[in-house]
Amino acid sequence: MAGGNLARRVESTQRLEGIRIPSLIPLPGTWAGNLGLRGQDDALKLEAVADALLYLGPPGSLTLEKPEAGSLEPAYLEELDRRARVEWGDTKLLRQLLGPAGSPPNSPPR
């Protein structure tokens, strides 16, 4: 339910307001560990799959740093392509995430 997720996000954001950035938040036995993995009503809790949460700040403060062109080896790019096709059906999102680094050196962008 979208409304429930929004309420949970607001509550979580309020609880995180006083926490230093970056912080490692322990999960076992804490409010953060009791959050559902996929939503408020999810029986699988964060503390069941992780020991701690690395908090880097509110979403609006985060930036995406793309790798430089030519910084990724061709074999690694091929594996990322393969995984993107399996996961998402194509490589469009991968290309957006990688930017100029998504093409091997001396080859036209895909």
N, C-alpha and C positions, 0 to 999 in steps of 0.2 A: 504494500500500500504506500503510495507516494507520500501522503500526508504524514504517516507514521515515520517514514525515513527522514522527512524534513524536520519533524519534531526531535527526532533522535540526533540529527546533525546539529541542530541549534543547541540542544542540551550538551552534547559533546564539546562543541565549540566554546560554550560558556565555561565548562570545566577546564578547558585547556588555556584559557585567557591568562592565568597567572603563572603558567609554566615557562621556564627559561627555554630559549631556543638556541641550539638544539638540546633535546632531552631524550633520555632513554627511560621509558615508562614501563615499570614492571607490570605484567599482566595477571599472574596468579593471585586470586583473592581481591582484585581491585575492580572498580567500576569499569575500567577500560577492558579488562579481561572478560567481563560479563557481557560485553557487546556481542551481538550475533554476527557471525562471519559475513552473511549475505543480507542481513536485515534484522530488525528488532526482534522478530518472532522466530528467527532461526535458532534451532536447538543447538547447533554447533557454535560454540563460543570461541572468541579469539584466544583465550587462555588454553584452549584444547589443542591449538595448532602452533602457538608461539610462546616464548618466554617473556618477550618485551616488545614494545612498539617504539620505533625511532620517530620522534616528532620533530619535524623540520620547520614548522610554522604553519600558519593558515594557508589554505590553497591559493589565495590571491597574492601571497608573497613569494610563491615558487616560480621559477623560470625553467624553461626547457633549453638546455645547452646541447646543440647539435655537434657531432664530431666533424672535424675538418675533412675536406675532400682529400681522398687518397690515404686517410689514416686507418682504414679498415682493410684487412687482407682479402683478396678475392675469394679464397676458400670460405672465409667467415661470412662474407656477403652472400655466397651461394647457399650456405646453411640458413642464414636469416631469411632468404627468399623462400627456401623450402618450407620453413616453419610458418612463415606468413601465409603461404598458400594453404597449408593444412589448417591453420587457425582461423584465418579471415577469408579464404577463398581467392585472394589476389594479393599483390604486393603494394597496392596504392597507399595504405596507411603506413606501411614500413617506409616507403619513399618519403612521405611527409615527415616522419619522425627522424629519419637520417639526414634529410636535406642533401647537400652536395656530396656527402660521404657515401650516399647510396649507390654511387656508380664507381666502378674501379677506375684508377687513373688512366688517362689517355683513351677513354671510351666515352661515347656520347651518353647523355643521361637517358635513363629508361623511362 
